[in-house]
Amino acid sequence: MLSILIPIYEENCVNLISELLNQAKELSIPYEILVFDDCSPMKCEANEIINQWEGVEYRIMPQNLGRAKIRNHLADCAKGDILLFLDGDSGIVRKDFLKRYLDAIKLTSVVRGGTVYCSKDKITQPYMLHWKYGTKVESNRVKQGENMFTTNNFCLKKEVFRTIRFEERIKGYGHEDTMFKFAIDKSDFSFKNIDNPVEHLGLKNFESFISSTQNAVVNLKKLSAKNEFKGSLQNIKLIKAYNILAKYHLAGFYRLFFKLTKGIMLRMLKNENPNLKILDLYKLGIFCIS
């Protein structure tokens, strides 16, 4: 049985569920779709209709669980032996999306399908930084390598999730996917990236993207301070950069430099053609002062 697990937060997921239902019915497979709203402040009333659809359960959590905990909760509630995690702001771009996962999971323990973004001409200036980061970094298979992992679109066997769960000590946005992938690497479970992307529809405006980025960096700094994770995190680019500064006793200098140039960096990132190298410098500054 296939369990499709979708945590949502202030998102309209009607089109997403409709397409998944159509594909599941065409394949004639046993399935369930669990959609759990993580106590959104602004509920999307349009989502109520999906509770009337066969094989779909829509719940609103009485309190916010957070990105890691709600995914664990969805998996605990799932009846299927195959789990497919999707974000609520995903768009299905392939008509054989479910079939590709079902074929791949027969041979691999964990499979990730990837992410794509719309063309640049559809993007307005407030969303340009997120779009550019998404297209140049998150969607770049060559740059990220075959071990790239994100939580927005992946499939795994239920037996794997009994062993590897999301780290609930991570609060807010950022790096629950990093820790999940490290747990996979430590295990005997196999992992594979396949060409089966969803489109990321929920682009953040500049202020929201910067806020999420800062939260992710702070999470990473906290994780890097824990002995149990320290060794696993050393290959992350941001930590490598910080370690170089620390090695040459330049971290204090960079903290001062960042405090003086933070506003300039933000203005440069907010323009119509943001430079992602400036974003890297900004993240390093947040890491240094956290």
N, C-alpha and C positions, 0 to 999 in steps of 0.2 A: 504494500500500500504506500502511496506517495502522500506525504504531508507537506503542504506548502505553507510556510510560516512567515507572516508579514507583520512586523511591529510598525505602527504608524503614530505620527505626532503632528496634528493639525494638517493632515493631507487628505485629499480626495482620491480614493483608490478604486472608484467604481469601474473605470475603464480598464485598469490593470486586472481586476478580478474577473471582469467579463471575458477578457482575452484568455486568461488562464483557464477559465471554465470551458470555453470553446475548445481549446486544445486538449484538455483532459478528456472531454467527452468524445472527441474524435479518435483518441487513442484507446478508448474503452478500457480504461484502467481504474482500479479502485483508488479513490483520492479523497482528501479533505483539504480545505483551505481555512486556516485559522488566522483571523485578523484581529489583533489586540491593540486598541488605542491606549497609549501609555499616559492616560489622564491628561489629555490635551486641554489647555485653558480655553481654547476656542474649538469646540466640537464641529466637525463637518457633518451637517445633517444629511447630506446626500448619501453618506455611507450607510445609513440605516437600511436602505433597500437591499443590501447584499445579504442581510440576515434572512431574507425571504428566498434566497437562491439555494438550490439543492447542493449539499456538500460544503456549505460555507457557514462558518460561525464567526460572528462579530461581537467582540466584547470591549467594554470600556473599563479600564482598570480604576479601582477606587482611589488609588494613589500612584504617584509616579515611581516607577521602578528603576528607570535608567536604561541606557543602551545595552549593557551587558546582562543585567538581571532579567529584563523582559524577554530577551532571546532564550535564556535558560528556561524561563517559565513556559514559553511557547513550546520548546522541545519536550518539556516534562508533560505537557498536555497532549502532545501528538500521539496518535495511534499507529502511524505508519512506521515501516522499517527503513524508509528512505525519507530524508528531510531536505527540503529545499527552502533556503532562507532568501528572502527578497526584501528590499526596502519599499516603503509605500509610495515613494516618488519615482518608481521605476516605470519605464515604458517598454513593452515587449516589441522587439524589432524583427524577430524571426517567427515564421509560421510553424516551424518545427522545434521551437524552443524547448518544450518539455521532452520531446523525443530525444533530442541531443543529450540532455542530461541523463535520461534513463538508459541510453546506450552506453554512455561514458562511465556511469557509476557501477556498471557490471564488472568493470576491469580495475577500478580505482576506489580507494576509500573516501577521498575528498576531492571534489572537482569544483573549480572556479570558472565562471563564464566570462567575466570582464565587464567593462563599462564603455559606452560611447557617448558622445555629446553631439548636439545639433551643430549645424554649420554657423560660421561666424556672423553671417549676414542676419541671423535671427536674434542676435544678442545686442542688448542696449548697454550703455556705458556702466551703469551700476553693477552689472553682473559680469563684467569683462574679466575681472581678476579670477573669479571662481572658474569661469569658462576656460580661460587660458591655462590655469593650473590643471584643470581636469583633462584637457586635450593634450597638453604637453607632457604631463607627468603620469596621471592616473591611467590614461588610455594608451600610454606608450609601452607596448610589450617589450620592445627592444631595450629601452632605457631601464625598465623595471626588472627585466629578466623573467625566466620561467617560474620563479618562486614567488612572484608577486601575489599577494593575497589581500582581499577586502571582504567585508562582511555583507555587502549589499546584494551579492548575487553568487551564491555558492550552494553546493549540494553535497551531502554526506550520508553515510549509513548511520542508522540510529545506534548501532553498537559502538561506533566511534564516539558519538556524543556522550555515551555513558562513561567514557574514559576522559574525554577532553571537553571541558565546558568553558564558558566565557568567564573571565576574571572579574568578579563582582566588586572587587575593591577599587576598580577604576570608575571614577565618578565623572559625569558630564561627557563631553565629546572628546574622543581621541584615544587611539592605540589599543582598544579592545581587540581589534583585528591583528595587531602586532603580536600580542601575547597569545592569541589563539594559534597563530601560525608557528610560533616558537614551540608551543605544546605539541603540535603536529610533528615538527621536526625532531623532537625528542622521542617520539613514539615510533612504533614499527609500521604506522599507517602510511599508505602511499598517497601522493598528492599530484594533481595534474591541472594545468591551465588549458582550457579549450576555447575555441572561437564560438562563444555563445553569449554575446553581451546583451545587457539591457541598456536603454538610454536613460541617462540621469536627467530627470525632468525638474528636479527641485533645486535649481541653482540659487545660491545665496547672494544677496546684494553685498556690496563692499563691507559695510559695517558688520553684518552677520558673519561673513566669511572670515574677517579678521578676528572677530570674537571667538569663533570656533577654532581657528588656527592657534590662537593664544592658549585656549583651554587644552588643546592637544599637546602643545609644547610643555605646559605646566604638568600635565599628566606624565609625560615622558620623563621630565626631570624627577618627579617623585618616584617613578618606577626605577630609574637609574640609581637611586639612592638605596634601594633595597638589595641586600646581598643576594637574595634568591634569584633576582633578575639581572644583576649587574653584568655577568658574563655574557648573557644572551643578547644584550643590547649594544655591544661594542661595535658592531658593524653598521649601525644606523648612521647615516651621513651626518646628521646634526650632532650626535654624540662624538663622532670622530673629530668634527671641527672644534667642538668644545675641548676635547682632550688635548688637541694640539695647542690651543690657547693656554690651557692649564700647564702643559709640559714646559712651555717657554715663559711661564709666569706673566701671561698677557691677558688673563681673564679680567683682572681689575681694570686694565686699560680699556678693554672692549666694553665693559659696563659703563664707563665714563663716556666713551665714544657714542654708545647707543643712546644714552640719556640726552646727549647733545644733538643727535641726528634723528631721533625717533620720529619727530614731526615731519622732517623732510622726507624720510622713507615712506611714511604714510601718504604724503601728497604724491610722490612718484608712483606708488602702487595704485593710486586712485585714478590715474589718467587713462586715456583711451587705449594705450598700448603698454601695460605694465610689464616691467622687467622681472622675471622670476628669480634672477640672481639677487635682486633687492629683497625679494620675499625671503630668500635663504638668509640674508644678513639680518633681516628683521626677526626671524625665528631664532637665530643664534643670540640676538640681543635679549629676547624674552627668556631664553634658556639661562643666560648669564645672570639675569636679575631675579629669577624666580627662587 
